[in-house]
Amino acid sequence: MATTDPPLSFLDPGDTAQAQSIAILHLKRDLLMPTRLQEQDELNEGYDEGKVTNTRFGSFPHSTLIGQSWGSQIRASAVDTGSRGRRPKNDKKRKRDEDENTDSNAPTPKTAVAASTGFVHLLPPTPETWTSSLPHRTQVVYTPDYSYILHRLRVRPGTVLIEAGAGSGSFTHASARAVYDGLPGDEVKAEGASSKKKQKKGKIYSYEFHEQRVGKLKTELYEHGLDGLVEITHRDVCNEGFMVRKTESSDLNAKKNDEPKAEAIFLDLPAPWLALRHLTRNSMSSKFLDAAAGSSNPQSPAPGGDLPPPAPTSAPEGDLSFHSPLNPKATIRICTFSPCMEQVQRTISTMRQLGWVEIEMVEVQHKRLEVRRERVGLHEEGLRGVTAMPASVDEAVSRLREVEGRFRSFHGKNTGADGSEDASGANATESKEGTPASTPATYVSKQQRQQSIRDSLADRKVFKEGRLVHRTEPEIRTHTSYLVFALLPREWTAEDEARCQKKWPIKEPRQPAKNKDQKARSGKDIEVDAGGRDVTQETQAANGQPISRRQMKKLERAKAKNAEREKEKAAESEQAATEPTVEDAGAAKADAAGKNVEEPESMVE
């Protein structure tokens, strides 16, 4: 059959599920199943309905999935699963004839018939749903980890990111969505529309050591429409580095255009300290790099070793052996993903030797709370999500009496040892006291009781019944690891300094003129009062000339200060007028002294 390019499923799934796109079947919590929607069955499994996905909740022909809105609940279909494999495995002739058929003469799938039970939910593909449903080839980076990593690395649309250790592709899908700002070929369309600088497009440079995993991941990226954003390379980055050659030319100017020129780095490697020597801005001496990297054996003495101080040296002029994969005009952020503390210690030691700063280790402890309504009682028997046990003692006693009565009703009346009828039998008509016995109760079967409970659900609001409870889930599906973050600052060269001084020249600080002499020397048109104070802004405001808001506020503060000073002067003058002078005070003291002297003389007379 003719093949077409897959749509951008992960980047733009649309409103409905389309053919040849990836869809996620949500069976239950933490149980998802990815599938590619196709009407015809490529494997020719013999279904009359075309391609069918079989689950534990029923069979779902793809003809019932295509065209449905995302999030829809899809009922299972009645499919004859026994018709699979009717074509003999060695029937090569029939297989060759089927390959020669085209889409025009392909058989039309049979219309599916809905089954009585079973359903799934149709979800669009996202990095979160793909992480929960992807085929595990290695340990994957789960959502709690990669969401925090992308935030700390400041990954945004247009970022160029290096990923070492692609594995199953969980982090690859999440980072591709984060850096997406259009495909690399989209700027050609907008080139004629505007003459502005081309917008930078984000890209992921992914490296994987295992060749088979590289092949499978390339196939998945193509099917998901992410092959234009992710460039995956089969390489041992610890020995070969991260550079991607555009040309094989030995010209220095040609090699300056080599990629990736990354701004963010994520290393998911067994020995990330071995790859750090390739993530520098300048070439360093081979002796220092060997000492920083140490032995390739992870069990060798590592943390805080006796490494010599870093001695980075500029590459000799004309030396084409070293080219940095980092963006020279940006600060580089890195994260390493290590499960063991020994790996963390050795990585941090190497980072310090290579000039990385702001090193920090983080451990993500993710817990998920389950919130639901808990319904307990025998009146909920047969319903889903219910604890079918007695909610009280009375309910338990009632059920025991019902079971005992059913037992007696089944075995008939009781007889004594001599064959006489016991008065306590089910058919007794008179008790020992002579009172009439109760009429035997009618009992319903378990199926009838459960059916009556299901029939009563139509008039009940089950989602509001029961006790609202929440608890921590015992099993947490996340990969425990240690995350090491660090920064590599941008180098400031003499060319950068000269360029900045030319763009922002340093000017001499300007001193404000305060009197007429300074006015004459500065040559500025200002006005001063008798005290030498600058009153230019006051004159402009009085004449109705426009002044800035800042000058207006400054003028208001000056007026307020002047008013306070005038009030203080007026208060001082009033106080001086009311207080006695020094001469008046001296005369008053003299009079008082004379009176005190004369009084004793009169007393003597």
For each residue, the residues with C-beta under 8 A, 3 or more apart:
1: 40 42 101 102 103 106
2: 102 103
3:
4: 20
5:
6: 9 20 21 22 222 223 224 225
7: 12 14 18 20 21 225
8: 11 12 225
9: 6 12 13 21 22 124 125 223 224 225
10: 13 22 125 126 127 130 173 176 177 224 225 226
11: 8 177 180 225 226
12: 7 8 9
13: 9 10 21 70 124 125
14: 7 18
15: 69 70
16: 67 68 69 70
17: 21 23 37 65 66 67 68 69 70 122 124
18: 7 14 21 37 66 67
19: 37 38 39 66
20: 4 6 7 36 37 38
21: 6 7 9 13 17 18 36 37 125
22: 6 9 10 34 35 36 37 125 223 224
23: 17 34 35 36 37 65 122 123 124 125
24: 32 33 34 35 122 123 124 125 126 129 130 133
25: 32 33 34 35 53 55 60 120 121 122 123
26: 31 32 120 121 122 123 129
27: 31 32 33 55 56 57 120
28: 31
29:
30: 132 477
31: 26 27 28
32: 24 25 26 27 123 129 132 133
33: 24 25 27 53 55 133
34: 22 23 24 25 125 130 133 134
35: 22 23 24 25 53 62
36: 20 21 22 23 223
37: 17 18 19 20 21 22 23 62 65 66
38: 19 20 41 42 50 51 62
39: 19 50 51 62 63 66 109
40: 1 50 51 103 106 109
41: 38 44 45 47 50 51 52
42: 1 38 51
43:
44: 41 87 95 98
45: 41 52 84 85
46: 83 84 85 86 87
47: 41 50 51 52 61 79 80 83 84
48: 80 83 109 110
49: 52 61 63 77 79 109 110 111 112
50: 38 39 40 41 47 61 62 63 109 110
51: 38 39 40 41 42 47 61 62
52: 41 45 47 49 59 60 61 62 77 79
53: 25 33 35 59 60 62
54: 58 59 60 79 81
55: 25 27 33 58 59 60 120
56: 27
57: 27 76 118 119 120
58: 54 55 76 77 115 117 118 119
59: 52 53 54 55 76 77 78 79 81 115
60: 25 52 53 54 55 64 65 74 76 77 120
61: 47 49 50 51 52 64 65 77 79 109 112
62: 35 37 38 39 50 51 52 53 65 66
63: 39 49 50 66 109 111 112
64: 60 61 68 74 75 77 112
65: 17 23 37 60 61 62 68 74 122
66: 17 18 19 37 39 62 63
67: 16 17 18
68: 16 17 64 65 72 74 122
69: 15 16 17 72 122
70: 13 15 16 17 122 123 124
71: 121 122 123
72: 68 69 121 122
73: 119 120 121 122
74: 60 64 65 68 119 120 121 122
75: 64 114 115 118 119
76: 57 58 59 60 114 115 117 118 119 120
77: 49 52 58 59 60 61 64 112 113 114 115
78: 59 112 113 114 115
79: 47 49 52 54 59 61 112
80: 47 48 83
81: 54 59 84
82:
83: 46 47 48 80 86
84: 45 46 47 81
85: 45 46
86: 46 83
87: 44 46 91 94 95
88: 91
89:
90:
91: 87 88 94 95
92: 95 96
93: 96 97
94: 87 91 97 98
95: 44 87 91 92 98 99
96: 92 93 99 100
97: 93 94 100 101
98: 44 94 95 101
99: 95 96
100: 96 97
101: 1 97 98 105 106
102: 1 2 105 106
103: 1 2 40 106
104:
105: 101 102
106: 1 40 101 102 103
107:
108:
109: 39 40 48 49 50 61 63
110: 48 49 50
111: 49 63
112: 49 61 63 64 77 78 79
113: 77 78
114: 75 76 77 78
115: 58 59 75 76 77 78 118
116:
117: 58 76
118: 57 58 75 76 115
119: 57 58 73 74 75 76
120: 25 26 27 55 57 60 73 74 76
121: 25 26 71 72 73 74
122: 17 23 24 25 26 65 68 69 70 71 72 73 74
123: 23 24 25 26 32 70 71 126 129
124: 9 13 17 23 24 70 129
125: 9 10 13 21 22 23 24 34 129 130 224
126: 10 24 123 129 130 177
127: 10 130 131 143 146 170 173 174 177
128: 131 132 143
129: 24 26 32 123 124 125 126 132 133
130: 10 24 34 125 126 127 133 134 170 173
131: 127 128 134 140 141 142 143 146 170 173 174
132: 30 32 128 129
133: 24 32 33 34 129 130
134: 34 130 131 140 168 169 170
135: 168
136: 139 140 168
137: 167 168 213 216
138: 167 168 213
139: 136 167 479
140: 131 134 136 167 168 170 171 479
141: 131 145 146 149 167 170 171 174 268 337 479
142: 131 145 146 170 366 477 478 479
143: 127 128 131 146 147 174
144: 147 148 364 366 478
145: 141 142 148 149 337 364 478 479 481 483
146: 127 131 141 142 143 149 150 170 171 174 175
147: 143 144 150 151 174
148: 144 145 151 152 362 364 483
149: 141 145 146 152 153 171 266 335 337 483
150: 146 147 153 155 174 175 178
151: 147 148 154 155
152: 148 149 333 335 362 483 485
153: 149 150 161 264 265 266 333 334 335 485
154: 151 159 264 333
155: 150 151 159 161 175 178 179 264
156: 159 178 179
157: 178 179 180 181 202
158: 179 181 199 200 201 202
159: 154 155 156 178 179 202 263 264
160: 179 202 203 205 260 261 262 263 264 327
161: 153 155 175 179 202 203 204 205 262 263 264 265 266
162: 205 207 242 260 262 264 265 266 325
163: 166 171 172 175 204 205 206 207 266 268
164: 206 207 237 242 265 266 267 268 269 272 275
165: 207 208 209 267 268 269 337
166: 163 169 171 172 206 207 208 213 214 217 232
167: 137 138 139 140 141 170 171 208 213 268
168: 134 135 136 137 138 140 213 217
169: 134 166 172 173 217 220 221
170: 127 130 131 134 140 141 142 146 167 173 174
171: 140 141 146 149 163 166 167 174 175 266 268
172: 163 166 169 175 176 204 206 217 221 226 230 232
173: 10 127 130 131 169 170 176 177 224 226
174: 127 131 141 143 146 147 150 170 171 177 178
175: 146 150 155 161 163 171 172 178 179 204 266
176: 10 172 173 179 180 204 226 229 230
177: 10 11 126 127 173 174 180
178: 150 155 156 157 159 174 175 202
179: 155 156 157 158 159 160 161 175 176 202 203 204 229
180: 11 157 176 177 202 229
181: 157 158 199 200 201 202
182: 186 187 199 201
183: 186 201 228 229
184: 187 201 203 228
185: 188 228
186: 182 183 189 190 201
187: 182 184 190 191 198 199 201
188: 185 191
189: 186 193
190: 186 187 193 194
191: 187 188 194 198
192:
193: 189 190
194: 190 191
195:
196:
197:
198: 187 191
199: 158 181 182 187
200: 158 181
201: 158 181 182 183 184 186 187
202: 157 158 159 160 161 178 179 180 181 229
203: 160 161 179 184 229 230 231 260
204: 161 163 172 175 176 179 229 230 231
205: 160 161 162 163 231 233 242 244 259 260 262
206: 163 164 166 172 217 230 231 232 233
207: 162 163 164 165 166 232 233 234 235 237 242
208: 165 166 167 213 214 217 232 233 234 235
209: 165 234 235 236 237
210: 213 214
211: 214 215 234
212: 215 216
213: 137 138 166 167 168 208 210 216 217
214: 166 208 210 211 217 218 232 233 234
215: 211 212 218 219
216: 137 212 213 219 220
217: 166 168 169 172 206 208 213 214 220 221 232
218: 214 215 221 222 227 232
219: 215 216 222 223
220: 169 216 217 223 224
221: 169 172 217 218 224 226 227 230 232
222: 6 218 219 225 226 227
223: 6 9 22 36 219 220
224: 6 9 10 22 125 173 220 221
225: 6 7 8 9 10 11 222 228
226: 10 11 172 173 176 221 222 229 230
227: 218 221 222 230
228: 183 184 185 225
229: 176 179 180 183 202 203 204 226
230: 172 176 203 204 206 221 226 227
231: 203 204 205 206 244
232: 166 172 206 207 208 214 217 218 221
233: 205 206 207 208 214 244
234: 207 208 209 211 214
235: 207 208 209 240
236: 209 239 240
237: 164 207 209 240 241 242 269 275 278
238: 269 271 274 275 296
239: 236 274
240: 235 236 237
241: 237 278 325
242: 162 164 205 207 237 260 262 275 278 279 325
243: 258 259 260 323 325
244: 205 231 233 258 259 260
245: 248 255 258
246: 254 257 258 259
247: 254 255
248: 245
249: 254 255
250: 254 255 320
251: 254 255
252: 255 256 318 320
253: 256 257
254: 246 247 249 250 251 257
255: 245 247 249 250 251 252 258 320 323
256: 252 253 323
257: 246 253 254
258: 243 244 245 246 255 323
259: 205 243 244 246 325
260: 160 162 203 205 242 243 244 325
261: 160 325 326 327 328
262: 160 161 162 205 242 265 325 326 327 332
263: 159 160 161 326 327 330 331 332 333
264: 153 154 155 159 160 161 162 332 333 334
265: 153 161 162 164 262 279 332 333 334 335
266: 149 153 161 162 163 164 171 175 334 335 336 337
267: 164 165 272 275 334 335 336 337
268: 141 163 164 165 167 171 336 337
269: 164 165 237 238 272 274 275 336
270: 298 343
271: 238 274 275 296 298 343 346
272: 164 267 269 275 276 336 338 343 347
273: 276 292 293 294 302 346 347 349 350
274: 238 239 269 271 277 293 296
275: 164 237 238 242 267 269 271 272 278 279
276: 272 273 279 292 293 347 350 351 354
277: 274 280 284 289 292 293 350 354
278: 237 241 242 275 325
279: 242 265 275 276 325 326 332 334 354 488
280: 277 283 284 312 324 326 354 355
281: 324 326 328 488 491
282: 312 313 314 315 322 324 491
283: 280 312 313 314 315 319 321 322
284: 277 280 288 289 310 311 312 313
285: 288 289 311 313
286: 289 290
287: 290 291
288: 284 285 291 292 308 310 311 312 353
289: 277 284 285 286 292 293
290: 286 287 293
291: 287 288 294 307 308 353
292: 273 276 277 288 289 307 310 350 353 354
293: 273 274 276 277 289 290 296 350
294: 273 291 300 302 305 346 350
295: 300
296: 238 271 274 293
297: 300
298: 270 271 302 342 343 346
299:
300: 294 295 297
301: 305
302: 273 294 298 305 342 345 346 349
303: 342 345 346 348 349
304: 345 349
305: 294 301 302 349
306:
307: 291 292 349 353
308: 288 291 311
309: 353
310: 284 288 292 353 354 355
311: 284 285 288 308
312: 280 282 283 284 288 355
313: 282 283 284 285
314: 282 283
315: 282 283 319 321 322
316: 319
317:
318: 252
319: 283 315 316 322
320: 250 252 255 323
321: 283 315
322: 282 283 315 319
323: 243 255 256 258 320
324: 280 281 282 328
325: 162 241 242 243 259 260 261 262 278 279
326: 261 262 263 279 280 281 332 488
327: 160 261 262 263 330 332
328: 261 281 324 490 491
329: 490
330: 263 327 490
331: 263 487 488 489 490
332: 262 263 264 265 279 326 327 487 488
333: 152 153 154 263 264 265 485 486 487 488
334: 153 264 265 266 267 279 356 485 486 487 488
335: 149 152 153 265 266 267 483 484 485
336: 266 267 268 269 272 344 347 483 484
337: 141 145 149 165 266 267 268 481 483
338: 272 343 344 347 481 482 484
339: 343 479 480 481 482
340: 343 344 482
341: 344 345 482
342: 298 302 303 345 346
343: 270 271 272 298 338 339 340 346 347 482
344: 336 338 340 341 347 348 361 482 484
345: 302 303 304 341 342 348 349
346: 271 273 294 298 302 303 342 343 349 350
347: 272 273 276 336 338 343 344 350 351 484
348: 303 344 345 351 352 359 361 484
349: 273 302 303 304 305 307 345 346 352 353
350: 273 276 277 292 293 294 346 347 353 354
351: 276 347 348 354 356 359 484 486
352: 348 349 356 359
353: 288 291 292 307 309 310 349 350
354: 276 277 279 280 292 310 350 351
355: 280 310 312 488
356: 334 351 352 359 486 487 488
357: 486 487 488 489
358: 485 486 487
359: 348 351 352 356 484 485 486
360: 484 485 486
361: 344 348 482 483 484 485
362: 148 152 482 483 484 485
363: 480 481 482 483
364: 144 145 148 478 481 483
365:
366: 142 144 476 478
367: 472 473 476
368: 472 473 476
369: 470 471 472 473
370: 470 471 472 473
371: 468 469 470
372: 385 468 469 470
373: 463 464 465 466 467 468 469
374: 387 466 467 468 469
375: 380 383 385 386 387 462 465 466 467
376: 380 386 387 389 391 466
377: 380 386 388 389 390 391 395
378: 381 388 389 390 391 395 399
379: 453
380: 375 376 377 383 386 387 388 453
381: 378 386 388 449 450 453
382: 388 449 450 453 454
383: 375 380 386 453 454 457 462
384:
385: 372 375
386: 375 376 377 380 381 383
387: 374 375 376 380
388: 377 378 380 381 382
389: 376 377 378
390: 377 378 393 395 396 399
391: 376 377 378 395
392: 395 396
393: 390 396 397
394: 397 398
395: 377 378 390 391 392 398 399
396: 390 392 393 399 400
397: 393 394 400 401
398: 394 395 401 402
399: 378 390 395 396 402 403
400: 396 397 403 404
401: 397 398 404 405
402: 398 399 405 406 443
403: 399 400 406 407
404: 400 401 407 408
405: 401 402 408 409 441 443
406: 402 403 409 410 443
407: 403 404 410 411
408: 404 405 411 412 414 426
409: 405 406 412 426 440 443
410: 406 407
411: 407 408
412: 408 409 426 427
413: 421 422 425 426 427 428
414: 408 422 424 425 426
415: 419 420 421 422 425
416: 419 420 421 422
417:
418:
419: 415 416
420: 415 416
421: 413 415 416 425 427 428
422: 413 414 415 416 425 428
423: 428 430 431 432
424: 414 428
425: 413 414 415 421 422 428
426: 408 409 412 413 414 440
427: 412 413 421 440
428: 413 421 422 423 424 425 431 437
429: 436 437
430: 423 434 435 436 437
431: 423 428 434 435 436 437
432: 423
433:
434: 430 431
435: 430 431
436: 429 430 431
437: 428 429 430 431
438:
439:
440: 409 426 427
441: 405
442:
443: 402 405 406 409
444: 448 449 452
445: 448 449
446: 449 450
447: 450 451
448: 444 445 451 452
449: 381 382 444 445 446 452 453
450: 381 382 446 447 453 454
451: 447 448 454 455
452: 444 448 449 455 456
453: 379 380 381 382 383 449 450 456 457
454: 382 383 450 451 457
455: 451 452 458
456: 452 453 459 460
457: 383 453 454 460 462
458: 455
459: 456
460: 456 457 465
461: 464 465
462: 375 383 457 465
463: 373
464: 373 461
465: 373 375 460 461 462
466: 373 374 375 376
467: 373 374 375
468: 371 372 373 374
469: 371 372 373 374
470: 369 370 371 372
471: 369 370
472: 367 368 369 370
473: 367 368 369 370 476
474:
475:
476: 366 367 368 473
477: 30 142
478: 142 144 145 364 366
479: 139 140 141 142 145 339
480: 339 363
481: 145 337 338 339 363 364
482: 338 339 340 341 343 344 361 362 363
483: 145 148 149 152 335 336 337 361 362 363 364
484: 335 336 338 344 347 348 351 359 360 361 362
485: 152 153 333 334 335 358 359 360 361 362
486: 333 334 351 356 357 358 359 360
487: 331 332 333 334 356 357 358
488: 279 281 326 331 332 333 334 355 356 357
489: 331 357
490: 328 329 330 331
491: 281 282 328
492: 496 497
493: 496 497
494: 497 498
495: 498 499
496: 492 493 499 500
497: 492 493 494 500 501
498: 494 495 501 502
499: 495 496 502 503
500: 496 497 503 504
501: 497 498 504 505 506
502: 498 499 505
503: 499 500
504: 500 501
505: 501 502
506: 501
507: 510
508:
509:
510: 507
511:
512: 534
513: 518 519 521 522 524 526 534
514: 518 528 532 533 534
515: 518 519 528 532
516: 519 520 528
517: 520 521
518: 513 514 515 521 522
519: 513 515 516 522 523 524 526 528
520: 516 517 523
521: 513 517 518
522: 513 518 519
523: 519 520
524: 513 519
525: 536
526: 513 519 534 536
527: 534 535 536 539
528: 514 515 516 519 532 533 534 535
529: 532 533 535
530:
531:
532: 514 515 528 529
533: 514 528 529
534: 512 513 514 526 527 528 537
535: 527 528 529 538 539
536: 525 526 527 539 540
537: 534 540 541 547 551 554 555
538: 535 541 542 555 558
539: 527 535 536 542 543
540: 536 537 543 545 546 547
541: 537 538 544 545 547 552 555
542: 538 539
543: 539 540
544: 541
545: 540 541
546: 540
547: 537 540 541 551 552 555
548: 551 552
549: 552 553
550: 553 554
551: 537 547 548 554 555
552: 541 547 548 549 555 556
553: 549 550 556 557
554: 537 550 551 557 558
555: 537 538 541 547 551 552 558 559
556: 552 553 559 560
557: 553 554 560 561
558: 538 554 555 561 562
559: 555 556 562 563
560: 556 557 563 564
561: 557 558 564 565
562: 558 559 565 566
563: 559 560 566 567
564: 560 561 567 568
565: 561 562 568 569
566: 562 563 569 570
567: 563 564 570 571
568: 564 565 571 572
569: 565 566 572 573
570: 566 567 573 574
571: 567 568 574 575
572: 568 569 575 576
573: 569 570 576 577
574: 570 571 577 578
575: 571 572 578 579
576: 572 573 579
577: 573 574
578: 574 575
579: 575 576
580: 584 585 588
581: 584 585
582: 585 586
583: 586 587
584: 580 581 587 588
585: 580 581 582 588 589
586: 582 583 589 590
587: 583 584 590 591
588: 580 584 585 591 592
589: 585 586 592 593
590: 586 587 593 594
591: 587 588 594 595
592: 588 589 595 596
593: 589 590 596 597
594: 590 591 597 598
595: 591 592 598 599
596: 592 593 599
597: 593 594 600 601
598: 594 595 601 602
599: 595 596 602 603
600: 597 603 604
601: 597 598 604 605
602: 598 599 605
603: 599 600
604: 600 601
605: 601 602
